[in-house]
Amino acid sequence: MKELKYLLGLAILALVALLPARAQAQPPVVRAVLFYSPTCGHCHYVITEVLPPLGARYGDQLQIVGVDTSSPTGQVLYQAAVERFGISHERRGVPALIVDTTVLVGSLEIPEQFPALIEQHLAQGGVDWPNIPGLADALAASQAQEQPTAEPTAPPAATPSPAAEKNPGPAPATPQPAQVASAQVDSGITSAGNAAILAEVPTARDLASTLRRDPAGNLLSITLLVGMLGVLAFAIGRVVRFWPDRALRLPAHNSGGGRDWAVAGLCLVGLGVSLYMAFVETTHTTAVCGPVGDCNTVQQSEYALLFGRLPVGVLGVLGYTAMLVAWAGRRWGRGQLAELAGLALLAMALCGTLFSIYLTFLEPFVIGATCMWCLTSASCMALILLILAGSIPVRPPVIAQPSRGT
């Protein structure tokens, strides 16, 4: 009986001795990398709407480092991630979140799959930063820059919190939320919870570096831009000839031959492209891109929304639909209705080409990436204007004056 009591006492002492060790054991941590761009509306949605609830829910057990792909360091890290994880061309774009070996792309995949991945990795004991070449050095360099550059007037959160001092963790510690917010004033993107944003936030981006982001696609955009400017000048020159006499008339529908049907065909192609772009922009789906260009960077930029609300793809659907209605009115209408429909079609082609020139200019010189779907739509609009303007006579018709009797 005494031996049993001794054994029980020893078991209780061993249990008491293990309790502090268990209390001091660190909980599992999930670490992930988010690639983003300051001009990407979908990235802004993920950072401001998707990550904050997750950061509040998991606290220090979730650590996210953001990499700005518009910076030189971000471009190098993203390219390294593409090669390391074999990201296919059609899935290249931001926002892109990498957890262990899983790559989530877009503002649809991330909120749908990231929470389940967090639970899965926490149950398995946590996961370290993804194996991206150069990431560890970038983390170390970022920490080294933050500590010595802290000014006396900086927010008090620049000092490591007591929790961070007690549980430094095996991996490099990430900045505290207040540090992140103060460091990201220029980017316009802030993080919530303990999601840290690591990036070079450029105060100004030179034109050469912008063009180098997508050299082949940007060269194609510039070539098309020059062509559209030529078409616009040609069309304006034809219209101006008639302006003083207000005698502008498009030839009758039956005098255009195959050119008249070509206009309808181009409108249908443009409508199909616009429908797909509208689908991508409204559902936040990753666009299917060809071997040239970076469609997703363009579609996820702030310029994909007109006035910050109307997707450009939806505007294209409305525009091409209206042009088809005007074409039908000119084709099968009679008298003044046909004339007005023809003039409306020409006016819409002029406005559409002007807007396409604006969008095409943004791609190489502002966004630094080219969308082949956008270039296809712009080409259709410019060709429609070229056909319609080419059908205008070189000289205004001579209007016979009534003879006066003597």
C-alpha positions, 0 to 999 in steps of 0.5 A, spaced: 500 500 500 505 504 501 509 503 495 502 505 491 502 511 495 509 513 493 508 511 486 502 516 486 506 521 489 511 521 484 506 521 478 503 527 481 510 530 482 512 529 475 505 531 472 507 538 476 514 538 473 511 538 466 506 543 467 510 549 466 514 546 460 507 545 457 505 552 459 511 555 456 511 551 449 509 555 443 503 554 439 503 552 432 504 558 427 502 558 420 507 563 416 505 565 408 507 570 403 502 574 399 505 577 393 501 584 391 501 590 387 499 597 390 495 599 384 491 592 384 484 593 386 483 585 388 490 585 392 487 591 396 480 587 397 484 581 400 489 585 404 483 590 407 477 585 407 480 578 407 486 578 412 484 582 418 478 577 420 483 572 420 489 576 423 484 577 429 481 570 429 488 566 429 493 572 432 500 570 433 499 563 430 498 567 423 504 571 420 503 573 413 509 577 409 507 581 403 511 582 397 510 588 393 511 586 386 512 593 383 518 594 387 525 591 384 526 586 390 519 584 389 519 582 382 526 578 383 522 574 389 516 573 385 520 570 379 523 566 384 517 563 386 514 562 379 520 558 378 520 554 385 513 552 385 512 552 377 506 557 377 503 556 370 503 562 365 495 563 366 496 563 373 501 568 374 498 575 377 497 578 384 494 577 389 498 571 390 498 567 396 503 562 398 503 557 404 508 551 404 507 549 397 500 551 395 499 557 391 493 561 391 491 566 386 486 571 386 481 574 390 476 568 389 481 563 391 484 566 397 478 567 401 475 560 399 481 556 401 486 560 405 482 559 412 482 551 411 489 551 409 490 555 416 486 550 420 490 544 416 497 546 418 495 548 425 493 541 426 499 539 423 504 543 428 504 549 423 508 551 417 514 555 416 515 560 410 515 558 403 522 556 400 522 562 396 530 563 394 532 570 397 526 570 402 530 569 408 535 575 406 529 579 404 526 578 411 533 579 415 534 586 411 527 588 412 528 587 420 535 590 419 532 597 416 526 597 421 530 597 427 536 603 426 531 607 422 526 608 428 526 615 430 524 618 437 517 620 434 515 614 431 509 610 434 511 606 441 509 600 437 516 600 434 519 597 441 518 589 441 512 587 445 513 583 451 509 577 448 515 577 442 520 578 447 518 571 451 516 567 444 521 570 439 520 563 435 525 560 430 524 564 424 525 571 424 520 575 428 515 580 423 514 587 425 508 589 429 501 591 426 503 599 428 510 598 425 507 595 419 501 601 418 507 606 419 511 603 414 506 603 409 503 610 409 506 611 402 503 605 399 496 606 401 495 599 403 495 597 410 495 590 414 491 588 420 492 583 425 499 581 425 500 580 417 506 584 416 507 587 409 514 587 407 516 591 400 520 596 397 514 601 396 517 606 391 516 613 391 516 614 384 517 609 378 521 611 372 519 609 365 524 604 363 523 600 369 515 600 368 516 598 361 521 592 363 516 589 367 512 586 360 517 588 355 514 584 349 507 586 351 508 593 352 512 593 345 506 591 342 501 596 346 505 601 344 505 599 336 498 598 337 497 605 340 501 609 334 496 605 329 490 607 333 492 614 333 493 614 326 486 611 325 484 617 329 487 622 325 485 619 319 477 619 321 478 626 324 480 629 318 475 626 314 469 628 318 472 635 319 471 636 311 464 636 312 463 640 318 463 647 315 457 645 311 454 640 316 453 635 310 456 629 313 453 623 311 455 615 311 453 612 304 447 607 304 448 600 307 448 597 300 454 601 297 459 598 303 459 591 300 463 586 305 465 592 309 459 593 312 458 586 314 465 587 316 463 592 321 458 587 324 463 582 325 468 586 328 462 588 333 461 581 335 468 580 336 469 586 341 462 584 344 465 577 345 471 579 348 468 584 353 463 579 355 469 575 357 473 581 361 466 583 364 466 576 367 473 576 369 472 583 373 466 581 376 467 574 379 475 576 380 476 570 376 484 569 373 484 570 366 486 566 361 492 569 358 496 568 352 504 567 351 505 575 351 502 580 356 500 579 363 492 580 363 491 579 370 495 584 372 491 589 368 485 586 370 486 587 377 489 594 377 485 600 379 484 602 372 479 596 371 474 600 374 471 606 371 470 611 376 472 606 381 465 602 380 464 600 373 468 595 370 471 596 364 469 590 361 461 591 362 462 598 359 465 594 353 459 590 353 454 596 353 458 600 348 458 594 343 451 592 344 449 599 342 454 599 336 450 593 333 443 596 334 446 602 330 449 598 325 442 594 324 438 601 324 443 603 318 442 596 315 435 595 315 432 602 316 430 607 311 430 615 310 432 619 316 432 613 321 438 610 317 442 616 316 441 618 324 443 610 325 449 611 321 452 617 324 451 614 331 455 608 329 460 613 327 460 617 333 460 611 338 466 608 334 470 615 335 469 615 342 470 608 343 477 609 339 479 615 344 477 611 350 481 605 347 487 609 346 487 612 353 486 604 356 492 602 351 496 608 354 495 606 361 498 599 360 505 600 358 506 607 361 503 606 367 501 599 369 507 596 366 503 590 363 499 588 357 492 585 356 491 581 350 484 581 351 484 589 351 488 589 345 484 585 341 478 589 343 482 596 342 484 593 335 476 591 333 474 598 335 480 602 331 478 597 325 471 599 325 472 606 325 477 606 320 472 602 315 467 607 317 471 613 316 474 610 309 467 610 307 466 617 307 467 621 301 473 625 300 470 631 298 463 634 301 457 633 295 456 639 291 449 641 293 445 644 287 443 651 288 436 653 286 436 657 280 433 664 280 429 667 275 431 674 272 
